[in-house]
């Protein structure tokens, strides 16, 4: 006597489900740069440089770290300067546009390469 045939649903996600998961993971990864006010950019780019084996991204990590060190060092020299001074504005602009917005844009550009083909 033959056993009855039963169909079990597949437990592996289809190609669309895994693609959607990669897209969501990529967006979360890229949004960390914005949500941390640019503090996570060097770490995210270091992760990208490692995963993509990219020397250019490793150089970008060094540049972001150097700019962060410069901003923090410059800010430390402004201890006795009134906050309305133009030097505070320069430090804030470099941090805001160079590290926060620029870093977020840089990470967003890498998102597709980082999360393509199940990496």
N, C-alpha and C positions, 0 to 999 in steps of 0.2 A: 504494500500500500504506500502511496506517495504522500509526503507531508504537504499540507497546504502552503501555497506561496504567499508570503507576506512581504510587503514593501515597507522598508524603514526609510524615513526621511534622512537625507544626507546630513551628517554632522559638520562637514567642512563647509565653510562659507564660500559662496559663489564668488566669481571675479568682481562683481559689483560691490559686494559687501566688503571685501578686503580693500578695494580701491577707495571706498568711502571711509574706511577706517584709517587708511594711510593719509587721506586728505585731512581728516579731522586731527590726526596726530601731528601732521605738518603745520596746520594752523595753530594748534596749541603751542608747538615748539617755537614757531615764529612770533607768536604773541608774547612770549616771555620777555623778549627784548623791550617791547613797549611797556608791559606791565611792571617791569623792574626799573623803569626810568633809564634804561640803557646800561644798568649795572651788569646785566647778564650777557651783554653782547660779546665780550672777549671769550667767555666760556662757551657760548653757543657757536661762535666762529671756530674756536679750538676743536669743538666736537665735529663741526663740518669739515675742517681741514683734515682731521684724522680719518673720518669716514670716507671722504672723497679723495683722500691722498693728494691733496692740492697744496702745492708750495705757495701759490698766490694767496690762499686763505690763511696759511700760516704767517705770511708776511703781514696780512691785514690784521691778524691777532696782535702781532708785535706793534703795529701802528696804533691800534686802539688802546693797547696797554700804555704806550708812550704818551698818547694824548691824555689818558686818564691821569697818569702820573704828573703830567704838566699842569693840568687843571687843578689837581689837588695841591700841588706845590705852589702854584700861583695864588690859589685861594688862601693858603697858609701865610703868604706874605702880605695879605690884605687885612691882617688882624686889626690894625689901628686906623684903617681907612673907612670913612663913612660909606654906608651902603648905597648912597645915591651917586657915588663916584663912577666915572665911565669905566674904570677897570673892573668893577663888579659886573657891569653890563657885558663887557667882553668875555669874562669868565663864564657868565651865565649863557651867553649866546653860543660859545664853543661847546659847552656841555649840552645845551638843549638841542641845537641843530646838528652838531657834529657827532655826538655820541648817542643821544637818545633817538632823534628822528633819523639821522643818517644810518645808525646801526640797525634800527628796526627795518629800514628799507633794504639794507644789505642782507639781512637775515631773510626777509621775505623773498628776495631774489634767489636765494639759495634753496628755498623750501622745496621747490619742485625737484631739483637735483638730489636733495637729501632723501626724499620719500618716494622716489620712483622705483619701480620694479621690486618692491618688497624689501628694500634695504633697511 
